[in-house]
Amino acid sequence: MGDNRKTGRRVLIVGAGQTGRGLARVLSENWEIAVLDFDPEKLERLRRELPERKLELFAKDGTSLLNLKEAGLESAEWLVATTSNDDVNIEACRVALSAQNPPTTIGVARRAPQRDKLKEIGAEAILRPDAVAVLIKNRIERAHQVASGVGLGQGEILEIPILRSSPAVDARVQDLKARRWLVGAIYRGERYVVPHGDVVIREGDRLLLTGEPEILPYIADYLRAGVARFPLQYGVRTVVLALGEQPEAFWSEVGYVAERTRARSVRALTGKSSPPPETALGRGVLESQLVNATDDLLTIVRRDLPGLDCGCLVLPKEDVGFWTRAGLGRAAFAEGLEVLSCPLLLAGGSHPYRRILLPVLGLDASVLAAELAIDLARQIDVGVTAVMVTPPPFIVGQEAVAAQKETLRAIMEVGALYHIKLDSLSLEGNPAREIARLSGPGDLLVVGIEAGKRTSFFRPDSALQIVYRSPSSVLAIPYRKRRHGTV
């Protein structure tokens, strides 16, 4: 993969004046910060003001693409131009936006015409006099404070604009499938819109979000402009369960996924006789925790995972026996999916991923899997191919074939909703066998599996059969049918 992935929460600040230094001060606790300024004395002052913070300082021109790349432009989520010269701020934003995978840019302006120029090039603009006036107004009219001045002040309330690139554009509130956060209000121009489930979000809306402070900034990034969020909608930690000794390819895949997704940390649950290697990850070191190697998966999932805030559980992908493939038994991971509330990665060492394969199965499970596949594809920079394998109509009937085609159309609509073009492939035959033939090194299957579904020799679970037979790594997401309005 190239170096243009967004792998960390990084902000580039052009200008080390009062605004730039103040911004570095408030952001550097939770963000990677790089500051560019021609004046080394300003940079040195910033270093003295924040001696304990990890800052990258560059005494260089922030309007040079080469200098911005040296400061980490290609891994930055944001660039903020805060110099005292409006033209410099405009140019810094323009240059940053010319990059192949540009960050979101914000320019500070002192005059309205310069603010308009920032907007014309696609940057967000802050007019300094107006910003100061709003802060003073909020101090005077305490009953009408912005979100940052209400609540607990811990980041549990955020207000965001919905940009054109947001996957929320033209989506219903209920389609966002919020977990651990909520849309509290929608502001459309000068009008307040109650965020009922059927309300459609429009470009330019402002959303008031409330939720757990640890994940809310990531959800806000995702809704604002389509920044990927997996696995934070489920939990902040990737948890690896490896009770026996695992090959190097397994741990390599763990590191590969951890570096490219938004998990805050990785915890390995291992037995005494199989400690994890000293694997250095992109944003930290692999944490380790001992568990009883004789415990089964269900016990560990029920006992240990609730306290770990698990966003994705990783298991080694193992071959299953003939009787299990025949539908007369069930693999341990399938039992675990019955109680899991997050995706499960069966790592078979098929990384680096070059393609995500999305089997077209049941409607609801496939749409859920499509959303997960698209989110992950944004982070690892690969394409998604929806694979529809249709058994002969005389075996399954015309209604089943029509339902499968309808599911494929729904998956493609999900891609359009998220502004991503999905590829599709139609085959005929046994789904598990054909997808096994299709998948190989570099493929990752993303499959929705219905928890609690009965399976037998005569009515095997197609999703499980695909997982059993696939030689590639599999990301399975448990799906539970809704009954009477509940999950």
Secondary structure, DSSP 8 states (H G I E B T S, - for coil): --S----S-EEEEE--SHHHHHHHHHHTTTSEEEEE-S-HHHHHHHHHH-TTS-EEEE-S-TT-HHHHHHTTGGG-SEEEE--S-HHHHHHHHHHHHTSSS--EEEEEESSHHHHHHHHHTT-EEEEHHHHHHHHHHHHHSGGG--GGGSTTSSS-EEEEE--TT-TTTT-BGGGG--SSEEEEEEEETTEEE---TT-B--TT-EEEEEE-TTTHHHHHHHHHH----TTTTT-SEEEEEE-S---HHHHHHHHHHHHHS--SEEEEEE-TTS-----EETTEE-EEEE--TTS-HHHHHHHTGGGTTEEEEEEE-----HHHHTTSS--HHHHHHTT-SS-EEEE-S--S--EEEEE--SHHHHHHHHHHHHHHHHHHT-EEEEEEEE--HHHH-HHHHHHHHHHHHHHHHHHHHTT---EEEEEES-HHHHHHHH--TTEEEEEEEETT----SSS--HHHHHHHH-SSEEEEEEE---BTTB-
